[in-house]
Amino acid sequence: MLENMLFGKTVTPLCGKCLDAYSLRHKVIANNVANVEVSGYNRMEVKFEAELENQLNRNKFALCQTHPKHLPVGGRLNSAPGVAVDDSNPKLNAINNVDIDMEMADMAKNQLGHNLISTVMRMEYQRLRMSIRGQ
């Protein structure tokens, strides 16, 4: 209950879901890089941002259930990162469809996103710490 009071109406839950997606994407990209020379391997990718954006747009003006005895009216983010097989280019490098340069660029982009969300989380916790101290 205390956790919900402190973090339920902040960006913390959303940032947590984003960090989960970045972590999963890092694992998937590392798996793609590890299988770059495996014949017939199809690269995988994480689908998260589009679903999250759809839910945020759909719930933009939705009400939130603030007490367990209230009627549920939506407003919760239920999106979770999902892994999908990318079979768009069957033989991109004559072995499989993994482009090592694109995977490394995706990994760098993923790292930047992770760093950004981590900074937002750190700032949220600093604000919380300051309010507890009365500053």
MODELLER restraints for C-alpha pairs under 7 A, 6 or more apart:
rsr = mdl.restraints
at = mdl.atoms
rsr.add(forms.Gaussian(group=physical.xy_distance, feature=features.Distance(at['CA:12:A'], at['CA:121:A']), mean=6.53, stdev=0.5))
rsr.add(forms.Gaussian(group=physical.xy_distance, feature=features.Distance(at['CA:15:A'], at['CA:117:A']), mean=6.18, stdev=0.5))
rsr.add(forms.Gaussian(group=physical.xy_distance, feature=features.Distance(at['CA:15:A'], at['CA:121:A']), mean=6.81, stdev=0.5))
rsr.add(forms.Gaussian(group=physical.xy_distance, feature=features.Distance(at['CA:19:A'], at['CA:114:A']), mean=6.36, stdev=0.5))
rsr.add(forms.Gaussian(group=physical.xy_distance, feature=features.Distance(at['CA:19:A'], at['CA:117:A']), mean=6.98, stdev=0.5))
rsr.add(forms.Gaussian(group=physical.xy_distance, feature=features.Distance(at['CA:21:A'], at['CA:48:A']), mean=6.75, stdev=0.5))
rsr.add(forms.Gaussian(group=physical.xy_distance, feature=features.Distance(at['CA:21:A'], at['CA:81:A']), mean=5.29, stdev=0.5))
rsr.add(forms.Gaussian(group=physical.xy_distance, feature=features.Distance(at['CA:22:A'], at['CA:110:A']), mean=6.25, stdev=0.5))
rsr.add(forms.Gaussian(group=physical.xy_distance, feature=features.Distance(at['CA:22:A'], at['CA:114:A']), mean=6.04, stdev=0.5))
rsr.add(forms.Gaussian(group=physical.xy_distance, feature=features.Distance(at['CA:25:A'], at['CA:46:A']), mean=5.61, stdev=0.5))
rsr.add(forms.Gaussian(group=physical.xy_distance, feature=features.Distance(at['CA:26:A'], at['CA:107:A']), mean=6.55, stdev=0.5))
rsr.add(forms.Gaussian(group=physical.xy_distance, feature=features.Distance(at['CA:28:A'], at['CA:44:A']), mean=6.48, stdev=0.5))
rsr.add(forms.Gaussian(group=physical.xy_distance, feature=features.Distance(at['CA:28:A'], at['CA:45:A']), mean=6.52, stdev=0.5))
rsr.add(forms.Gaussian(group=physical.xy_distance, feature=features.Distance(at['CA:29:A'], at['CA:103:A']), mean=6.25, stdev=0.5))
rsr.add(forms.Gaussian(group=physical.xy_distance, feature=features.Distance(at['CA:29:A'], at['CA:107:A']), mean=6.61, stdev=0.5))
rsr.add(forms.Gaussian(group=physical.xy_distance, feature=features.Distance(at['CA:32:A'], at['CA:43:A']), mean=5.65, stdev=0.5))
rsr.add(forms.Gaussian(group=physical.xy_distance, feature=features.Distance(at['CA:32:A'], at['CA:44:A']), mean=6.77, stdev=0.5))
rsr.add(forms.Gaussian(group=physical.xy_distance, feature=features.Distance(at['CA:32:A'], at['CA:98:A']), mean=6.69, stdev=0.5))
rsr.add(forms.Gaussian(group=physical.xy_distance, feature=features.Distance(at['CA:33:A'], at['CA:100:A']), mean=6.47, stdev=0.5))
rsr.add(forms.Gaussian(group=physical.xy_distance, feature=features.Distance(at['CA:33:A'], at['CA:103:A']), mean=6.85, stdev=0.5))
rsr.add(forms.Gaussian(group=physical.xy_distance, feature=features.Distance(at['CA:35:A'], at['CA:41:A']), mean=6.93, stdev=0.5))
rsr.add(forms.Gaussian(group=physical.xy_distance, feature=features.Distance(at['CA:36:A'], at['CA:98:A']), mean=5.70, stdev=0.5))
rsr.add(forms.Gaussian(group=physical.xy_distance, feature=features.Distance(at['CA:36:A'], at['CA:100:A']), mean=6.99, stdev=0.5))
rsr.add(forms.Gaussian(group=physical.xy_distance, feature=features.Distance(at['CA:37:A'], at['CA:95:A']), mean=6.58, stdev=0.5))
rsr.add(forms.Gaussian(group=physical.xy_distance, feature=features.Distance(at['CA:38:A'], at['CA:95:A']), mean=6.86, stdev=0.5))
rsr.add(forms.Gaussian(group=physical.xy_distance, feature=features.Distance(at['CA:39:A'], at['CA:95:A']), mean=4.90, stdev=0.5))
rsr.add(forms.Gaussian(group=physical.xy_distance, feature=features.Distance(at['CA:39:A'], at['CA:96:A']), mean=5.75, stdev=0.5))
rsr.add(forms.Gaussian(group=physical.xy_distance, feature=features.Distance(at['CA:40:A'], at['CA:95:A']), mean=6.39, stdev=0.5))
rsr.add(forms.Gaussian(group=physical.xy_distance, feature=features.Distance(at['CA:40:A'], at['CA:96:A']), mean=5.18, stdev=0.5))
rsr.add(forms.Gaussian(group=physical.xy_distance, feature=features.Distance(at['CA:41:A'], at['CA:96:A']), mean=5.46, stdev=0.5))
rsr.add(forms.Gaussian(group=physical.xy_distance, feature=features.Distance(at['CA:42:A'], at['CA:85:A']), mean=6.47, stdev=0.5))
rsr.add(forms.Gaussian(group=physical.xy_distance, feature=features.Distance(at['CA:42:A'], at['CA:86:A']), mean=6.33, stdev=0.5))
rsr.add(forms.Gaussian(group=physical.xy_distance, feature=features.Distance(at['CA:42:A'], at['CA:87:A']), mean=6.11, stdev=0.5))
rsr.add(forms.Gaussian(group=physical.xy_distance, feature=features.Distance(at['CA:42:A'], at['CA:96:A']), mean=6.31, stdev=0.5))
rsr.add(forms.Gaussian(group=physical.xy_distance, feature=features.Distance(at['CA:42:A'], at['CA:97:A']), mean=5.89, stdev=0.5))
rsr.add(forms.Gaussian(group=physical.xy_distance, feature=features.Distance(at['CA:43:A'], at['CA:85:A']), mean=6.11, stdev=0.5))
rsr.add(forms.Gaussian(group=physical.xy_distance, feature=features.Distance(at['CA:43:A'], at['CA:86:A']), mean=5.58, stdev=0.5))
rsr.add(forms.Gaussian(group=physical.xy_distance, feature=features.Distance(at['CA:43:A'], at['CA:97:A']), mean=6.20, stdev=0.5))
rsr.add(forms.Gaussian(group=physical.xy_distance, feature=features.Distance(at['CA:43:A'], at['CA:98:A']), mean=5.64, stdev=0.5))
rsr.add(forms.Gaussian(group=physical.xy_distance, feature=features.Distance(at['CA:44:A'], at['CA:83:A']), mean=6.63, stdev=0.5))
rsr.add(forms.Gaussian(group=physical.xy_distance, feature=features.Distance(at['CA:44:A'], at['CA:84:A']), mean=5.62, stdev=0.5))
rsr.add(forms.Gaussian(group=physical.xy_distance, feature=features.Distance(at['CA:44:A'], at['CA:85:A']), mean=4.43, stdev=0.5))
rsr.add(forms.Gaussian(group=physical.xy_distance, feature=features.Distance(at['CA:44:A'], at['CA:86:A']), mean=5.45, stdev=0.5))
rsr.add(forms.Gaussian(group=physical.xy_distance, feature=features.Distance(at['CA:45:A'], at['CA:83:A']), mean=5.63, stdev=0.5))
rsr.add(forms.Gaussian(group=physical.xy_distance, feature=features.Distance(at['CA:45:A'], at['CA:84:A']), mean=5.45, stdev=0.5))
rsr.add(forms.Gaussian(group=physical.xy_distance, feature=features.Distance(at['CA:45:A'], at['CA:85:A']), mean=6.37, stdev=0.5))
rsr.add(forms.Gaussian(group=physical.xy_distance, feature=features.Distance(at['CA:45:A'], at['CA:86:A']), mean=6.64, stdev=0.5))
rsr.add(forms.Gaussian(group=physical.xy_distance, feature=features.Distance(at['CA:46:A'], at['CA:81:A']), mean=6.41, stdev=0.5))
rsr.add(forms.Gaussian(group=physical.xy_distance, feature=features.Distance(at['CA:46:A'], at['CA:82:A']), mean=5.51, stdev=0.5))
rsr.add(forms.Gaussian(group=physical.xy_distance, feature=features.Distance(at['CA:46:A'], at['CA:83:A']), mean=4.50, stdev=0.5))
rsr.add(forms.Gaussian(group=physical.xy_distance, feature=features.Distance(at['CA:46:A'], at['CA:84:A']), mean=6.21, stdev=0.5))
rsr.add(forms.Gaussian(group=physical.xy_distance, feature=features.Distance(at['CA:47:A'], at['CA:81:A']), mean=5.89, stdev=0.5))
rsr.add(forms.Gaussian(group=physical.xy_distance, feature=features.Distance(at['CA:47:A'], at['CA:82:A']), mean=5.22, stdev=0.5))
rsr.add(forms.Gaussian(group=physical.xy_distance, feature=features.Distance(at['CA:47:A'], at['CA:83:A']), mean=6.10, stdev=0.5))
rsr.add(forms.Gaussian(group=physical.xy_distance, feature=features.Distance(at['CA:47:A'], at['CA:84:A']), mean=6.88, stdev=0.5))
rsr.add(forms.Gaussian(group=physical.xy_distance, feature=features.Distance(at['CA:48:A'], at['CA:80:A']), mean=6.71, stdev=0.5))
rsr.add(forms.Gaussian(group=physical.xy_distance, feature=features.Distance(at['CA:48:A'], at['CA:81:A']), mean=4.70, stdev=0.5))
rsr.add(forms.Gaussian(group=physical.xy_distance, feature=features.Distance(at['CA:48:A'], at['CA:82:A']), mean=6.44, stdev=0.5))
rsr.add(forms.Gaussian(group=physical.xy_distance, feature=features.Distance(at['CA:51:A'], at['CA:79:A']), mean=6.48, stdev=0.5))
rsr.add(forms.Gaussian(group=physical.xy_distance, feature=features.Distance(at['CA:52:A'], at['CA:79:A']), mean=5.90, stdev=0.5))
rsr.add(forms.Gaussian(group=physical.xy_distance, feature=features.Distance(at['CA:55:A'], at['CA:77:A']), mean=6.68, stdev=0.5))
rsr.add(forms.Gaussian(group=physical.xy_distance, feature=features.Distance(at['CA:59:A'], at['CA:75:A']), mean=5.30, stdev=0.5))
rsr.add(forms.Gaussian(group=physical.xy_distance, feature=features.Distance(at['CA:62:A'], at['CA:74:A']), mean=6.27, stdev=0.5))
rsr.add(forms.Gaussian(group=physical.xy_distance, feature=features.Distance(at['CA:62:A'], at['CA:75:A']), mean=5.22, stdev=0.5))
rsr.add(forms.Gaussian(group=physical.xy_distance, feature=features.Distance(at['CA:63:A'], at['CA:73:A']), mean=5.92, stdev=0.5))
rsr.add(forms.Gaussian(group=physical.xy_distance, feature=features.Distance(at['CA:63:A'], at['CA:74:A']), mean=6.27, stdev=0.5))
rsr.add(forms.Gaussian(group=physical.xy_distance, feature=features.Distance(at['CA:63:A'], at['CA:75:A']), mean=5.66, stdev=0.5))
rsr.add(forms.Gaussian(group=physical.xy_distance, feature=features.Distance(at['CA:64:A'], at['CA:73:A']), mean=6.27, stdev=0.5))
rsr.add(forms.Gaussian(group=physical.xy_distance, feature=features.Distance(at['CA:64:A'], at['CA:74:A']), mean=5.99, stdev=0.5))
rsr.add(forms.Gaussian(group=physical.xy_distance, feature=features.Distance(at['CA:64:A'], at['CA:75:A']), mean=4.97, stdev=0.5))
rsr.add(forms.Gaussian(group=physical.xy_distance, feature=features.Distance(at['CA:65:A'], at['CA:71:A']), mean=6.83, stdev=0.5))
rsr.add(forms.Gaussian(group=physical.xy_distance, feature=features.Distance(at['CA:65:A'], at['CA:72:A']), mean=5.60, stdev=0.5))
rsr.add(forms.Gaussian(group=physical.xy_distance, feature=features.Distance(at['CA:65:A'], at['CA:73:A']), mean=6.41, stdev=0.5))
rsr.add(forms.Gaussian(group=physical.xy_distance, feature=features.Distance(at['CA:89:A'], at['CA:97:A']), mean=5.62, stdev=0.5))
rsr.add(forms.Gaussian(group=physical.xy_distance, feature=features.Distance(at['CA:90:A'], at['CA:96:A']), mean=6.33, stdev=0.5))
rsr.add(forms.Gaussian(group=physical.xy_distance, feature=features.Distance(at['CA:90:A'], at['CA:97:A']), mean=5.39, stdev=0.5))
rsr.add(forms.Gaussian(group=physical.xy_distance, feature=features.Distance(at['CA:91:A'], at['CA:97:A']), mean=4.94, stdev=0.5))
rsr.add(forms.Gaussian(group=physical.xy_distance, feature=features.Distance(at['CA:92:A'], at['CA:98:A']), mean=6.67, stdev=0.5))
rsr.add(forms.Gaussian(group=physical.xy_distance, feature=features.Distance(at['CA:93:A'], at['CA:99:A']), mean=6.89, stdev=0.5))
